[in-house]
């Protein structure tokens, strides 16, 4: 929920891109959707996230996040392999095996406690960007937030390649998939309430700032944090480590 917006969670203030460089041909429409999303966040999503944080103890929230991360392993692994990230694919499998067996289905992040690499996420939008695909014109979706064509297509493809999607459909439990998506959004929103407030307070043009931060964040994720990205942003509860390989060009600029 509000995925693109929330992906900016731990980013600090950044200057908005000049309109001529924004690649935002339908900016008027996007701003309208953005304002709708702000209203939905103000009156529905944020209060739910605040209530979730208030009634759910921190360790329980961490356990929920760990289970959701563990469930994403097939998609993350597939994208590691599609990017020829063999080392990161091995780390993904290592974390999944340890946390599934010793972490009670992923409730506890035993892998990191034993010195395994930290969690990293991957999606098909990042994979396409890693192999040189541009993001396309900027676009904002209701509730989901920023979703340029490359990232929107990646979101759809990731959902279709996720074995949980097909399993839940086969057993007539599609609602579990929707609940998983909503829970991920609420959990992430609850972890970034104050930071997004700070970004909004410091922004002259909140829409343009979010657009700029979204692109910087995606650039950093596509490069897996290696030097040369537009801006090395701080980590948030879902992100990547560094790696270097020739296929990673100047995508997502």
Beta strands, then each sheet from edge to edge (+ up, - down):
strand 1: 140-141
strand 2: 145-146
sheet 1: 1+ 2-
end
